[in-house]
Amino acid sequence: MTVAPRLDRDHGQHLLHQMLRVRRFEEKCVELYSAAKIRGFMHLYIGEEAVAVGIMEALEPKDAIVATYREHGHALVRGVSADAVMAEMYGKVEGCSRGRGGSMHLFDAATRFYGGNAIVGGGLPLAVGLALADKLQGRECVTACFFGDGAVAEGEFHESMNLAALWRLPVLFCCENNLYAMGTAIERYESETDLALKAASYEMPAWTVDGMDVMAVEGAARKAAAEVRGGMPCFLELRTYRFRAHSMYDPDLYRSKEEIERWKQHDPIAALTAQLQEAGLLSAGDIEELERSVAEEVEAAIAFAEAGTLEPVEDLERFVYWEPPLPTPAEEVAAGGDSTDESATA
Ligand SMILES: Cc1ncc(C[n+]2csc(CCOP(=O)(O)OP(=O)(O)O)c2C)c(N)n1
């Protein structure tokens, strides 16, 4: 299902800018990972940017988002600052999860970005719970839940779909079908590989969308979000592809170089660039300017993360039990104090 939204200069360049922010941020993360500045697990979204960018266009600030461990792009596009995301990647206290989550656990209550979740399918029941809370309290919000095709094989997926449909909960299910769950191709673990068809059995509207086409994703997301706001959960299967390995530890031996190259011909950034250029809506100067501003944002984020603080070892056992909410970095500066001071949290 594809509904093409308006394509004008400002909007087209805005979409391109958002996808470039994600792509260039992650390309830098690869370099930083090689330099051991970023450690632990890291999963890249390169190739899939059109999905997060297109879906976020249909969401409002009051809406909630639940994502997976492949969520740098979702956080950035939602409005979590590149500084806070990069500091989190570095494990610094100034990160959006105070350096405790790292790449897989970005979290930001202010933008209703509720993770970042390392458990495959783990975000689905959380999204249903958030939507249930919104509904019971009369708030007209959508919860957008991103998950991979691999999650469809999990019990949590089916329980979540069932309850969302039964109770008419405002969840927008966004399945990022990149055809693989780690090294396993979808036809080796799914009895029905048409995931929208599978979802439709729960009696909710379900469509398949070209996830490499940001305009198509935005169009479908707007239509689906309108349905959800009208009281009906919806499921979108976004057909996409990751250009990089599953994670930094994956030798990527389960798919051919030819297959990867074939999908790269549908690179969402190159496709939108060409579309805008053909329509006379993007000049070489515009591209240069977009790249310049993105590079500046990423460089500033790296400088912010480099200058950040590592949590002291004495704090290791904090947050196991409840503590009063922590001051924000801005509040700490205003108070002229240090939140790691034991007396502030006892
Ligand atoms: C419950 C659970 N089982 C297994 C894993 C190990 N695991 C990590 S990623 C992954 C593949 C998930 O694939 P998919 O949902 O399609 O998302 P993608 O990585 O392709 O974005 C698996 C099996 C896990 N993290 N959680």
The ligand as a MOL file (V3000), in Angstrom:
LIG
                    3D

  0  0  0     0  0            999 V3000
M  V30 BEGIN CTAB
M  V30 COUNTS 26 27 0 0 0
M  V30 BEGIN ATOM
M  V30 1 C 14.5820 -13.1250 22.9210 0
M  V30 2 C 15.8690 -13.0720 22.1550 0
M  V30 3 N 16.2610 -14.1530 21.4530 0
M  V30 4 C 17.4160 -14.1110 20.7530 0
M  V30 5 C 18.2010 -12.9810 20.7540 0
M  V30 6 C 19.4870 -12.9460 19.9420 0
M  V30 7 N 19.2760 -12.0650 18.7660 0 CHG=1
M  V30 8 C 19.7520 -10.8090 18.7640 0
M  V30 9 S 19.3510 -10.0240 17.3660 0
M  V30 10 C 18.5490 -11.3430 16.7470 0
M  V30 11 C 17.9030 -11.2900 15.3740 0
M  V30 12 C 16.6760 -10.4600 15.3230 0
M  V30 13 O 16.3330 -10.1870 14.0070 0
M  V30 14 P 15.2100 -9.1780 13.6380 0
M  V30 15 O 14.1470 -9.1780 14.6740 0
M  V30 16 O 14.7630 -9.4680 12.2490 0
M  V30 17 O 15.8910 -7.7290 13.7000 0
M  V30 18 P 17.1370 -7.1710 12.8940 0
M  V30 19 O 18.3530 -7.4760 13.7210 0
M  V30 20 O 17.1510 -7.8030 11.5600 0
M  V30 21 O 16.9020 -5.6930 12.8240 0
M  V30 22 C 18.6040 -12.4090 17.6240 0
M  V30 23 C 17.9960 -13.7290 17.3700 0
M  V30 24 C 17.7780 -11.8790 21.5290 0
M  V30 25 N 18.4630 -10.7550 21.5950 0
M  V30 26 N 16.5890 -11.9310 22.1950 0
M  V30 END ATOM
M  V30 BEGIN BOND
M  V30 1 1 1 2
M  V30 2 1 2 3
M  V30 3 2 2 26
M  V30 4 2 3 4
M  V30 5 1 4 5
M  V30 6 1 5 6
M  V30 7 2 5 24
M  V30 8 1 6 7
M  V30 9 2 7 8
M  V30 10 1 7 22
M  V30 11 1 8 9
M  V30 12 1 9 10
M  V30 13 1 10 11
M  V30 14 2 10 22
M  V30 15 1 11 12
M  V30 16 1 12 13
M  V30 17 1 13 14
M  V30 18 2 14 15
M  V30 19 1 14 16
M  V30 20 1 14 17
M  V30 21 1 17 18
M  V30 22 2 18 19
M  V30 23 1 18 20
M  V30 24 1 18 21
M  V30 25 1 22 23
M  V30 26 1 24 25
M  V30 27 1 24 26
M  V30 END BOND
M  V30 END CTAB
M  END
